[in-house]
Amino acid sequence: MAVETVKEKVFCSSCGSECNPNGITTGYGQDKDGNKVCFECCGKQDLETMRNKGDIWLYLTFETAKQIVTHIGGKTQPPRVIANSAKLTNWPGSLLIKCNHARRGNHNMAGYRYDVWFDFVDGPIVDGKQTGHVWHGVQYGDNTQLCHCKRTKQIWRQGDAA
């Protein structure tokens, strides 16, 4: 005789919708107070955190070239990154930000350091154009995707050349 487990339905504390499991995930995240929040609302809360705090941890991903790892000067190099392919996302993937520019440099402890820049709409509409700030993110090493992103003082204006 098979035992059937009954799972309690979970509802988002923010929008009230039912959080449905998706693949191996629960279908929800939890905020610092333990409230269960659907993935869509997680993205909305992350946007609000960015607007209010000017600081957030996201995941940095790149599309990589379909090529084998190269060896230069006896040192193993990671696969080449496709230009302009850097993207930042939150854990459930409900927030996706395309980066304007990415750069890989050397780091004394982690080996490599990845810097990314992106525009984020967090300002008023001025002369019919949306405004915001340029943001900067840093990831240390190749063994993580965690990227610490911060708002810079540089103002971004819709339609202006980067």
VMD Tcl script that builds the backbone (N, CA, C; Angstrom):
set m [mol new atoms 486]
animate dup $m
set s [atomselect $m all]
$s set {name element resname resid chain x y z} {
  {N N MET 1 A 0.830 -1.163 0.000}
  {CA C MET 1 A 0.000 0.000 0.000}
  {C C MET 1 A 0.885 1.241 0.000}
  {N N ALA 2 A 0.659 2.146 -0.941}
  {CA C ALA 2 A 1.452 3.363 -1.056}
  {C C ALA 2 A 0.931 4.412 -0.081}
  {N N VAL 3 A 1.863 5.102 0.524}
  {CA C VAL 3 A 1.505 6.178 1.442}
  {C C VAL 3 A 1.497 7.479 0.656}
  {N N GLU 4 A 0.426 8.205 0.748}
  {CA C GLU 4 A 0.307 9.462 0.024}
  {C C GLU 4 A 0.544 10.605 1.007}
  {N N THR 5 A 1.493 11.471 0.654}
  {CA C THR 5 A 1.747 12.610 1.517}
  {C C THR 5 A 0.942 13.799 1.018}
  {N N VAL 6 A 0.346 14.486 1.935}
  {CA C VAL 6 A -0.442 15.662 1.594}
  {C C VAL 6 A 0.381 16.886 1.992}
  {N N LYS 7 A 0.677 17.702 1.001}
  {CA C LYS 7 A 1.457 18.906 1.270}
  {C C LYS 7 A 0.510 20.070 1.503}
  {N N GLU 8 A 0.851 20.851 2.503}
  {CA C GLU 8 A 0.051 22.024 2.824}
  {C C GLU 8 A 0.258 23.077 1.735}
  {N N LYS 9 A -0.824 23.693 1.313}
  {CA C LYS 9 A -0.722 24.744 0.306}
  {C C LYS 9 A -0.039 25.957 0.927}
  {N N VAL 10 A 0.828 26.586 0.120}
  {CA C VAL 10 A 1.546 27.765 0.589}
  {C C VAL 10 A 1.089 28.955 -0.238}
  {N N PHE 11 A 0.785 30.050 0.439}
  {CA C PHE 11 A 0.346 31.265 -0.246}
  {C C PHE 11 A 1.343 32.389 0.014}
  {N N CYS 12 A 1.550 33.187 -1.009}
  {CA C CYS 12 A 2.486 34.306 -0.937}
  {C C CYS 12 A 1.977 35.340 0.065}
  {N N SER 13 A 2.840 35.748 0.981}
  {CA C SER 13 A 2.446 36.741 1.983}
  {C C SER 13 A 2.353 38.142 1.385}
  {N N SER 14 A 2.853 38.304 0.170}
  {CA C SER 14 A 2.830 39.615 -0.466}
  {C C SER 14 A 1.614 39.798 -1.377}
  {N N CYS 15 A 1.407 38.850 -2.319}
  {CA C CYS 15 A 0.307 39.007 -3.284}
  {C C CYS 15 A -0.863 38.060 -3.034}
  {N N GLY 16 A -0.672 37.060 -2.183}
  {CA C GLY 16 A -1.748 36.139 -1.851}
  {C C GLY 16 A -1.915 34.971 -2.802}
  {N N SER 17 A -1.110 34.906 -3.868}
  {CA C SER 17 A -1.251 33.792 -4.816}
  {C C SER 17 A -0.653 32.512 -4.234}
  {N N GLU 18 A -1.113 31.372 -4.765}
  {CA C GLU 18 A -0.590 30.091 -4.313}
  {C C GLU 18 A 0.798 29.873 -4.893}
  {N N CYS 19 A 1.726 29.434 -4.056}
  {CA C CYS 19 A 3.096 29.144 -4.483}
  {C C CYS 19 A 3.176 27.682 -4.893}
  {N N ASN 20 A 3.318 27.443 -6.195}
  {CA C ASN 20 A 3.358 26.080 -6.703}
  {C C ASN 20 A 4.788 25.615 -6.890}
  {N N PRO 21 A 5.115 24.417 -6.381}
  {CA C PRO 21 A 6.455 23.883 -6.595}
  {C C PRO 21 A 6.758 23.771 -8.084}
  {N N ASN 22 A 7.992 24.051 -8.445}
  {CA C ASN 22 A 8.415 24.013 -9.842}
  {C C ASN 22 A 9.674 23.167 -9.929}
  {N N GLY 23 A 9.554 21.963 -10.468}
  {CA C GLY 23 A 10.717 21.073 -10.547}
  {C C GLY 23 A 11.164 20.677 -9.154}
  {N N ILE 24 A 12.387 21.060 -8.789}
  {CA C ILE 24 A 12.908 20.695 -7.473}
  {C C ILE 24 A 12.775 21.821 -6.451}
  {N N THR 25 A 12.166 22.941 -6.855}
  {CA C THR 25 A 12.034 24.059 -5.927}
  {C C THR 25 A 10.684 24.051 -5.223}
  {N N THR 26 A 10.606 24.810 -4.159}
  {CA C THR 26 A 9.376 24.891 -3.378}
  {C C THR 26 A 8.347 25.818 -4.011}
  {N N GLY 27 A 8.817 26.716 -4.892}
  {CA C GLY 27 A 7.912 27.688 -5.500}
  {C C GLY 27 A 7.829 28.984 -4.721}
  {N N TYR 28 A 8.606 29.092 -3.645}
  {CA C TYR 28 A 8.608 30.315 -2.853}
  {C C TYR 28 A 9.969 30.513 -2.197}
  {N N GLY 29 A 10.208 31.737 -1.788}
  {CA C GLY 29 A 11.377 32.074 -0.988}
  {C C GLY 29 A 10.880 32.599 0.343}
  {N N GLN 30 A 11.810 32.867 1.251}
  {CA C GLN 30 A 11.431 33.428 2.538}
  {C C GLN 30 A 12.216 34.708 2.768}
  {N N ASP 31 A 11.522 35.719 3.277}
  {CA C ASP 31 A 12.216 36.968 3.582}
  {C C ASP 31 A 12.859 36.864 4.964}
  {N N LYS 32 A 13.508 37.945 5.397}
  {CA C LYS 32 A 14.236 37.913 6.676}
  {C C LYS 32 A 13.333 37.664 7.881}
  {N N ASP 33 A 12.035 37.921 7.733}
  {CA C ASP 33 A 11.084 37.688 8.817}
  {C C ASP 33 A 10.431 36.312 8.752}
  {N N GLY 34 A 10.817 35.494 7.764}
  {CA C GLY 34 A 10.262 34.153 7.631}
  {C C GLY 34 A 8.981 34.077 6.829}
  {N N ASN 35 A 8.550 35.208 6.243}
  {CA C ASN 35 A 7.348 35.204 5.416}
  {C C ASN 35 A 7.627 34.509 4.091}
  {N N LYS 36 A 6.712 33.676 3.652}
  {CA C LYS 36 A 6.867 32.971 2.385}
  {C C LYS 36 A 6.391 33.862 1.242}
  {N N VAL 37 A 7.234 33.995 0.217}
  {CA C VAL 37 A 6.987 34.921 -0.884}
  {C C VAL 37 A 7.174 34.186 -2.203}
  {N N CYS 38 A 6.202 34.309 -3.126}
  {CA C CYS 38 A 6.316 33.646 -4.434}
  {C C CYS 38 A 7.507 34.237 -5.198}
  {N N PHE 39 A 8.002 33.505 -6.191}
  {CA C PHE 39 A 9.187 33.928 -6.926}
  {C C PHE 39 A 8.987 35.286 -7.609}
  {N N GLU 40 A 7.804 35.535 -8.151}
  {CA C GLU 40 A 7.553 36.811 -8.820}
  {C C GLU 40 A 7.687 37.965 -7.823}
  {N N CYS 41 A 7.146 37.786 -6.648}
  {CA C CYS 41 A 7.248 38.827 -5.625}
  {C C CYS 41 A 8.677 38.943 -5.089}
  {N N CYS 42 A 9.449 37.846 -5.127}
  {CA C CYS 42 A 10.869 37.930 -4.753}
  {C C CYS 42 A 11.577 38.937 -5.660}
  {N N GLY 43 A 11.299 38.868 -6.965}
  {CA C GLY 43 A 11.892 39.805 -7.917}
  {C C GLY 43 A 11.469 41.236 -7.625}
  {N N LYS 44 A 10.192 41.425 -7.302}
  {CA C LYS 44 A 9.690 42.773 -6.983}
  {C C LYS 44 A 10.342 43.307 -5.704}
  {N N GLN 45 A 10.500 42.435 -4.708}
  {CA C GLN 45 A 11.137 42.859 -3.463}
  {C C GLN 45 A 12.609 43.198 -3.693}
  {N N ASP 46 A 13.282 42.439 -4.564}
  {CA C ASP 46 A 14.680 42.736 -4.877}
  {C C ASP 46 A 14.807 44.082 -5.579}
  {N N LEU 47 A 13.875 44.399 -6.480}
  {CA C LEU 47 A 13.875 45.716 -7.132}
  {C C LEU 47 A 13.709 46.829 -6.102}
  {N N GLU 48 A 12.803 46.635 -5.141}
  {CA C GLU 48 A 12.598 47.634 -4.100}
  {C C GLU 48 A 13.843 47.782 -3.226}
  {N N THR 49 A 14.498 46.667 -2.931}
  {CA C THR 49 A 15.745 46.718 -2.161}
  {C C THR 49 A 16.788 47.539 -2.904}
  {N N MET 50 A 16.873 47.334 -4.217}
  {CA C MET 50 A 17.823 48.098 -5.016}
  {C C MET 50 A 17.500 49.584 -4.965}
  {N N ARG 51 A 16.235 49.923 -5.111}
  {CA C ARG 51 A 15.836 51.337 -5.096}
  {C C ARG 51 A 16.079 51.983 -3.725}
  {N N ASN 52 A 15.759 51.267 -2.668}
  {CA C ASN 52 A 15.824 51.843 -1.328}
  {C C ASN 52 A 17.207 51.787 -0.688}
  {N N LYS 53 A 17.910 50.666 -0.858}
  {CA C LYS 53 A 19.205 50.492 -0.199}
  {C C LYS 53 A 20.385 50.870 -1.091}
  {N N GLY 54 A 20.248 50.645 -2.418}
  {CA C GLY 54 A 21.375 50.912 -3.309}
  {C C GLY 54 A 22.462 49.860 -3.225}
  {N N ASP 55 A 22.084 48.658 -2.779}
  {CA C ASP 55 A 23.066 47.608 -2.532}
  {C C ASP 55 A 22.345 46.262 -2.559}
  {N N ILE 56 A 22.889 45.280 -3.288}
  {CA C ILE 56 A 22.243 43.956 -3.337}
  {C C ILE 56 A 23.250 42.912 -3.819}
  {N N TRP 57 A 23.049 41.676 -3.409}
  {CA C TRP 57 A 23.840 40.544 -3.907}
  {C C TRP 57 A 23.002 39.820 -4.960}
  {N N LEU 58 A 23.570 39.641 -6.152}
  {CA C LEU 58 A 22.905 38.933 -7.236}
  {C C LEU 58 A 23.843 37.869 -7.783}
  {N N TYR 59 A 23.383 37.115 -8.776}
  {CA C TYR 59 A 24.183 36.072 -9.409}
  {C C TYR 59 A 24.592 36.527 -10.804}
  {N N LEU 60 A 25.886 36.455 -11.100}
  {CA C LEU 60 A 26.424 36.894 -12.383}
  {C C LEU 60 A 26.619 35.688 -13.290}
  {N N THR 61 A 26.077 35.770 -14.502}
  {CA C THR 61 A 26.258 34.690 -15.475}
  {C C THR 61 A 26.752 35.267 -16.795}
  {N N PHE 62 A 27.456 34.448 -17.530}
  {CA C PHE 62 A 27.958 34.799 -18.853}
  {C C PHE 62 A 27.620 33.670 -19.803}
  {N N GLU 63 A 27.416 34.004 -21.065}
  {CA C GLU 63 A 27.378 32.970 -22.093}
  {C C GLU 63 A 28.831 32.738 -22.474}
  {N N THR 64 A 29.237 31.487 -22.524}
  {CA C THR 64 A 30.631 31.202 -22.865}
  {C C THR 64 A 30.738 30.648 -24.274}
  {N N ALA 65 A 31.878 30.910 -24.886}
  {CA C ALA 65 A 32.125 30.408 -26.227}
  {C C ALA 65 A 32.235 28.892 -26.157}
  {N N LYS 66 A 31.819 28.225 -27.211}
  {CA C LYS 66 A 31.894 26.768 -27.252}
  {C C LYS 66 A 33.316 26.381 -27.643}
  {N N GLN 67 A 34.197 26.466 -26.675}
  {CA C GLN 67 A 35.594 26.153 -26.943}
  {C C GLN 67 A 36.186 25.531 -25.693}
  {N N ILE 68 A 37.186 24.713 -25.890}
  {CA C ILE 68 A 37.844 24.030 -24.787}
  {C C ILE 68 A 38.663 25.043 -23.988}
  {N N VAL 69 A 38.855 24.757 -22.718}
  {CA C VAL 69 A 39.688 25.601 -21.878}
  {C C VAL 69 A 41.068 25.713 -22.526}
  {N N THR 70 A 41.609 26.923 -22.576}
  {CA C THR 70 A 42.901 27.154 -23.220}
  {C C THR 70 A 44.019 27.214 -22.193}
  {N N HIS 71 A 45.232 27.010 -22.655}
  {CA C HIS 71 A 46.412 27.087 -21.797}
  {C C HIS 71 A 47.337 28.133 -22.389}
  {N N ILE 72 A 47.605 29.189 -21.638}
  {CA C ILE 72 A 48.476 30.255 -22.105}
  {C C ILE 72 A 49.622 30.384 -21.118}
  {N N GLY 73 A 50.846 30.241 -21.623}
  {CA C GLY 73 A 52.017 30.373 -20.755}
  {C C GLY 73 A 52.021 29.375 -19.615}
  {N N GLY 74 A 51.501 28.171 -19.850}
  {CA C GLY 74 A 51.467 27.137 -18.822}
  {C C GLY 74 A 50.349 27.317 -17.803}
  {N N LYS 75 A 49.579 28.392 -17.939}
  {CA C LYS 75 A 48.488 28.656 -17.005}
  {C C LYS 75 A 47.151 28.365 -17.677}
  {N N THR 76 A 46.298 27.608 -17.000}
  {CA C THR 76 A 44.978 27.279 -17.545}
  {C C THR 76 A 44.085 28.512 -17.506}
  {N N GLN 77 A 43.459 28.812 -18.632}
  {CA C GLN 77 A 42.556 29.952 -18.747}
  {C C GLN 77 A 41.116 29.441 -18.828}
  {N N PRO 78 A 40.173 30.145 -18.211}
  {CA C PRO 78 A 38.776 29.719 -18.344}
  {C C PRO 78 A 38.290 29.941 -19.770}
  {N N PRO 79 A 37.207 29.277 -20.167}
  {CA C PRO 79 A 36.677 29.498 -21.516}
  {C C PRO 79 A 36.386 30.975 -21.750}
  {N N ARG 80 A 36.536 31.407 -22.978}
  {CA C ARG 80 A 36.295 32.815 -23.304}
  {C C ARG 80 A 34.833 33.166 -23.103}
  {N N VAL 81 A 34.633 34.375 -22.673}
  {CA C VAL 81 A 33.280 34.878 -22.442}
  {C C VAL 81 A 32.832 35.633 -23.687}
  {N N ILE 82 A 31.600 35.428 -24.106}
  {CA C ILE 82 A 31.053 36.149 -25.246}
  {C C ILE 82 A 30.823 37.593 -24.832}
  {N N ALA 83 A 31.306 38.519 -25.642}
  {CA C ALA 83 A 31.180 39.943 -25.334}
  {C C ALA 83 A 29.713 40.330 -25.140}
  {N N ASN 84 A 29.479 41.215 -24.215}
  {CA C ASN 84 A 28.146 41.747 -23.914}
  {C C ASN 84 A 27.126 40.674 -23.540}
  {N N SER 85 A 27.577 39.590 -22.925}
  {CA C SER 85 A 26.641 38.524 -22.558}
  {C C SER 85 A 26.394 38.456 -21.052}
  {N N ALA 86 A 26.969 39.369 -20.283}
  {CA C ALA 86 A 26.830 39.324 -18.826}
  {C C ALA 86 A 25.401 39.665 -18.420}
  {N N LYS 87 A 24.882 38.848 -17.495}
  {CA C LYS 87 A 23.539 39.070 -16.957}
  {C C LYS 87 A 23.574 38.834 -15.461}
  {N N LEU 88 A 22.753 39.584 -14.755}
  {CA C LEU 88 A 22.603 39.418 -13.316}
  {C C LEU 88 A 21.189 38.935 -13.039}
  {N N THR 89 A 21.062 38.052 -12.058}
  {CA C THR 89 A 19.746 37.533 -11.710}
  {C C THR 89 A 19.681 37.275 -10.213}
  {N N ASN 90 A 18.481 37.212 -9.680}
  {CA C ASN 90 A 18.319 36.801 -8.288}
  {C C ASN 90 A 18.221 35.274 -8.251}
  {N N TRP 91 A 18.120 34.704 -7.048}
  {CA C TRP 91 A 18.166 33.248 -6.943}
  {C C TRP 91 A 17.060 32.542 -7.731}
  {N N PRO 92 A 15.794 32.953 -7.627}
  {CA C PRO 92 A 14.767 32.225 -8.382}
  {C C PRO 92 A 14.720 32.586 -9.871}
  {N N GLY 93 A 15.473 33.609 -10.285}
  {CA C GLY 93 A 15.472 33.998 -11.693}
  {C C GLY 93 A 14.328 34.921 -12.070}
  {N N SER 94 A 13.652 35.486 -11.083}
  {CA C SER 94 A 12.527 36.378 -11.380}
  {C C SER 94 A 12.961 37.823 -11.600}
  {N N LEU 95 A 14.244 38.088 -11.448}
  {CA C LEU 95 A 14.827 39.393 -11.740}
  {C C LEU 95 A 15.984 39.140 -12.699}
  {N N LEU 96 A 15.976 39.798 -13.838}
  {CA C LEU 96 A 17.038 39.611 -14.827}
  {C C LEU 96 A 17.494 40.974 -15.318}
  {N N ILE 97 A 18.793 41.236 -15.199}
  {CA C ILE 97 A 19.366 42.509 -15.600}
  {C C ILE 97 A 20.489 42.248 -16.588}
  {N N LYS 98 A 20.401 42.880 -17.763}
  {CA C LYS 98 A 21.461 42.762 -18.769}
  {C C LYS 98 A 22.497 43.835 -18.486}
  {N N CYS 99 A 23.750 43.444 -18.430}
  {CA C CYS 99 A 24.839 44.369 -18.132}
  {C C CYS 99 A 25.283 45.089 -19.399}
  {N N ASN 100 A 25.645 46.348 -19.253}
  {CA C ASN 100 A 26.154 47.142 -20.378}
  {C C ASN 100 A 27.592 46.788 -20.713}
  {N N HIS 101 A 28.366 46.480 -19.683}
  {CA C HIS 101 A 29.792 46.257 -19.875}
  {C C HIS 101 A 30.285 45.288 -18.805}
  {N N ALA 102 A 31.207 44.418 -19.180}
  {CA C ALA 102 A 31.823 43.492 -18.232}
  {C C ALA 102 A 33.316 43.445 -18.505}
  {N N ARG 103 A 34.094 43.259 -17.438}
  {CA C ARG 103 A 35.540 43.198 -17.591}
  {C C ARG 103 A 36.106 42.177 -16.611}
  {N N ARG 104 A 37.059 41.386 -17.081}
  {CA C ARG 104 A 37.744 40.435 -16.206}
  {C C ARG 104 A 39.155 40.934 -15.959}
  {N N GLY 105 A 39.537 40.962 -14.705}
  {CA C GLY 105 A 40.888 41.370 -14.338}
  {C C GLY 105 A 41.484 40.356 -13.388}
  {N N ASN 106 A 42.712 40.573 -13.034}
  {CA C ASN 106 A 43.403 39.679 -12.096}
  {C C ASN 106 A 43.126 40.101 -10.668}
  {N N HIS 107 A 43.200 39.128 -9.768}
  {CA C HIS 107 A 43.015 39.391 -8.347}
  {C C HIS 107 A 44.048 38.590 -7.572}
  {N N ASN 108 A 44.667 39.203 -6.551}
  {CA C ASN 108 A 45.760 38.548 -5.842}
  {C C ASN 108 A 45.345 37.308 -5.060}
  {N N MET 109 A 44.118 37.215 -4.602}
  {CA C MET 109 A 43.681 36.058 -3.816}
  {C C MET 109 A 42.787 35.115 -4.620}
  {N N ALA 110 A 41.824 35.674 -5.332}
  {CA C ALA 110 A 40.829 34.852 -6.027}
  {C C ALA 110 A 41.270 34.442 -7.433}
  {N N GLY 111 A 42.357 35.017 -7.931}
  {CA C GLY 111 A 42.810 34.702 -9.278}
  {C C GLY 111 A 42.234 35.659 -10.307}
  {N N TYR 112 A 40.924 35.771 -10.315}
  {CA C TYR 112 A 40.241 36.675 -11.251}
  {C C TYR 112 A 39.206 37.498 -10.520}
  {N N ARG 113 A 38.909 38.633 -11.098}
  {CA C ARG 113 A 37.880 39.536 -10.594}
  {C C ARG 113 A 37.052 39.957 -11.793}
  {N N TYR 114 A 35.722 39.902 -11.645}
  {CA C TYR 114 A 34.822 40.315 -12.717}
  {C C TYR 114 A 34.088 41.579 -12.281}
  {N N ASP 115 A 34.158 42.611 -13.104}
  {CA C ASP 115 A 33.448 43.859 -12.860}
  {C C ASP 115 A 32.381 44.014 -13.925}
  {N N VAL 116 A 31.177 44.406 -13.517}
  {CA C VAL 116 A 30.080 44.645 -14.468}
  {C C VAL 116 A 29.427 45.977 -14.140}
  {N N TRP 117 A 28.865 46.609 -15.176}
  {CA C TRP 117 A 28.154 47.870 -15.023}
  {C C TRP 117 A 26.813 47.754 -15.727}
  {N N PHE 118 A 25.794 48.335 -15.131}
  {CA C PHE 118 A 24.465 48.321 -15.744}
  {C C PHE 118 A 23.692 49.552 -15.304}
  {N N ASP 119 A 22.688 49.922 -16.110}
  {CA C ASP 119 A 21.820 51.048 -15.808}
  {C C ASP 119 A 20.588 50.532 -15.080}
  {N N PHE 120 A 20.160 51.265 -14.071}
  {CA C PHE 120 A 18.987 50.858 -13.311}
  {C C PHE 120 A 18.061 52.058 -13.127}
  {N N VAL 121 A 16.819 51.896 -13.515}
  {CA C VAL 121 A 15.827 52.964 -13.436}
  {C C VAL 121 A 15.399 53.123 -11.977}
  {N N ASP 122 A 15.870 54.192 -11.353}
  {CA C ASP 122 A 15.466 54.453 -9.977}
  {C C ASP 122 A 15.265 55.946 -9.726}
  {N N GLY 123 A 15.137 56.698 -10.805}
  {CA C GLY 123 A 14.959 58.142 -10.673}
  {C C GLY 123 A 13.672 58.616 -11.315}
  {N N PRO 124 A 13.446 59.916 -11.263}
  {CA C PRO 124 A 12.217 60.484 -11.826}
  {C C PRO 124 A 12.297 60.613 -13.348}
  {N N ILE 125 A 11.173 60.929 -13.967}
  {CA C ILE 125 A 11.141 61.220 -15.397}
  {C C ILE 125 A 11.449 62.710 -15.545}
  {N N VAL 126 A 12.496 63.026 -16.325}
  {CA C VAL 126 A 12.924 64.406 -16.537}
  {C C VAL 126 A 12.882 64.687 -18.029}
  {N N ASP 127 A 12.164 65.721 -18.439}
  {CA C ASP 127 A 12.021 66.078 -19.860}
  {C C ASP 127 A 11.539 64.887 -20.686}
  {N N GLY 128 A 10.644 64.099 -20.127}
  {CA C GLY 128 A 10.082 62.953 -20.840}
  {C C GLY 128 A 10.994 61.744 -20.913}
  {N N LYS 129 A 12.135 61.782 -20.214}
  {CA C LYS 129 A 13.074 60.658 -20.239}
  {C C LYS 129 A 13.246 60.081 -18.832}
  {N N GLN 130 A 13.236 58.750 -18.755}
  {CA C GLN 130 A 13.436 58.065 -17.478}
  {C C GLN 130 A 14.891 58.247 -17.042}
  {N N THR 131 A 15.116 58.399 -15.749}
  {CA C THR 131 A 16.470 58.546 -15.223}
  {C C THR 131 A 16.744 57.479 -14.184}
  {N N GLY 132 A 17.990 57.332 -13.858}
  {CA C GLY 132 A 18.400 56.370 -12.852}
  {C C GLY 132 A 19.882 56.508 -12.584}
  {N N HIS 133 A 20.464 55.449 -12.060}
  {CA C HIS 133 A 21.889 55.430 -11.761}
  {C C HIS 133 A 22.584 54.300 -12.500}
  {N N VAL 134 A 23.860 54.504 -12.725}
  {CA C VAL 134 A 24.704 53.415 -13.210}
  {C C VAL 134 A 25.083 52.604 -11.972}
  {N N TRP 135 A 24.998 51.296 -12.079}
  {CA C TRP 135 A 25.356 50.392 -10.989}
  {C C TRP 135 A 26.623 49.649 -11.354}
  {N N HIS 136 A 27.370 49.222 -10.330}
  {CA C HIS 136 A 28.607 48.473 -10.514}
  {C C HIS 136 A 28.539 47.216 -9.667}
  {N N GLY 137 A 28.929 46.088 -10.252}
  {CA C GLY 137 A 28.958 44.827 -9.523}
  {C C GLY 137 A 30.322 44.190 -9.599}
  {N N VAL 138 A 30.709 43.453 -8.549}
  {CA C VAL 138 A 32.003 42.779 -8.492}
  {C C VAL 138 A 31.805 41.337 -8.045}
  {N N GLN 139 A 32.433 40.424 -8.783}
  {CA C GLN 139 A 32.485 39.002 -8.414}
  {C C GLN 139 A 33.951 38.617 -8.333}
  {N N TYR 140 A 34.330 37.918 -7.274}
  {CA C TYR 140 A 35.718 37.500 -7.099}
  {C C TYR 140 A 35.863 36.010 -7.365}
  {N N GLY 141 A 36.724 35.651 -8.302}
  {CA C GLY 141 A 37.041 34.252 -8.588}
  {C C GLY 141 A 36.061 33.595 -9.540}
  {N N ASP 142 A 36.443 32.383 -9.960}
  {CA C ASP 142 A 35.627 31.605 -10.893}
  {C C ASP 142 A 34.800 30.537 -10.186}
  {N N ASN 143 A 34.915 30.432 -8.861}
  {CA C ASN 143 A 34.219 29.376 -8.132}
  {C C ASN 143 A 32.932 29.861 -7.474}
  {N N THR 144 A 32.396 30.946 -7.964}
  {CA C THR 144 A 31.160 31.505 -7.427}
  {C C THR 144 A 30.451 32.275 -8.533}
  {N N GLN 145 A 29.206 32.587 -8.307}
  {CA C GLN 145 A 28.466 33.485 -9.190}
  {C C GLN 145 A 27.968 34.694 -8.415}
  {N N LEU 146 A 28.230 34.726 -7.106}
  {CA C LEU 146 A 27.758 35.832 -6.278}
  {C C LEU 146 A 28.454 37.127 -6.662}
  {N N CYS 147 A 27.652 38.148 -6.904}
  {CA C CYS 147 A 28.150 39.439 -7.356}
  {C C CYS 147 A 27.554 40.527 -6.472}
  {N N HIS 148 A 28.421 41.304 -5.829}
  {CA C HIS 148 A 27.954 42.388 -4.970}
  {C C HIS 148 A 27.753 43.625 -5.836}
  {N N CYS 149 A 26.530 44.118 -5.902}
  {CA C CYS 149 A 26.169 45.247 -6.766}
  {C C CYS 149 A 25.821 46.462 -5.919}
  {N N LYS 150 A 26.346 47.621 -6.361}
  {CA C LYS 150 A 26.090 48.873 -5.650}
  {C C LYS 150 A 25.766 49.984 -6.632}
  {N N ARG 151 A 24.915 50.876 -6.185}
  {CA C ARG 151 A 24.572 52.062 -6.961}
  {C C ARG 151 A 25.768 53.018 -6.925}
  {N N THR 152 A 26.122 53.582 -8.093}
  {CA C THR 152 A 27.170 54.594 -8.141}
  {C C THR 152 A 26.524 55.972 -8.121}
  {N N LYS 153 A 27.334 57.012 -8.078}
  {CA C LYS 153 A 26.809 58.379 -8.099}
  {C C LYS 153 A 26.479 58.830 -9.514}
  {N N GLN 154 A 26.965 58.079 -10.502}
  {CA C GLN 154 A 26.762 58.463 -11.903}
  {C C GLN 154 A 25.292 58.325 -12.297}
  {N N ILE 155 A 24.732 59.396 -12.865}
  {CA C ILE 155 A 23.327 59.415 -13.289}
  {C C ILE 155 A 23.216 58.870 -14.706}
  {N N TRP 156 A 22.177 58.075 -14.927}
  {CA C TRP 156 A 21.882 57.519 -16.238}
  {C C TRP 156 A 20.583 58.158 -16.717}
  {N N ARG 157 A 20.519 58.470 -17.997}
  {CA C ARG 157 A 19.319 59.072 -18.562}
  {C C ARG 157 A 18.935 58.313 -19.836}
  {N N GLN 158 A 17.696 57.896 -19.924}
  {CA C GLN 158 A 17.195 57.126 -21.063}
  {C C GLN 158 A 17.532 57.836 -22.371}
  {N N GLY 159 A 18.103 57.082 -23.314}
  {CA C GLY 159 A 18.415 57.630 -24.628}
  {C C GLY 159 A 19.800 58.246 -24.721}
  {N N ASP 160 A 20.469 58.492 -23.592}
  {CA C ASP 160 A 21.826 59.037 -23.645}
  {C C ASP 160 A 22.803 57.920 -24.007}
  {N N ALA 161 A 23.840 58.256 -24.734}
  {CA C ALA 161 A 24.861 57.278 -25.121}
  {C C ALA 161 A 25.612 56.850 -23.864}
  {N N ALA 162 A 25.949 55.573 -23.839}
  {CA C ALA 162 A 26.652 55.030 -22.667}
  {C C ALA 162 A 28.079 55.503 -22.605}
}
mol reanalyze $m
mol bondsrecalc $m
mol representation Tube
mol addrep $m
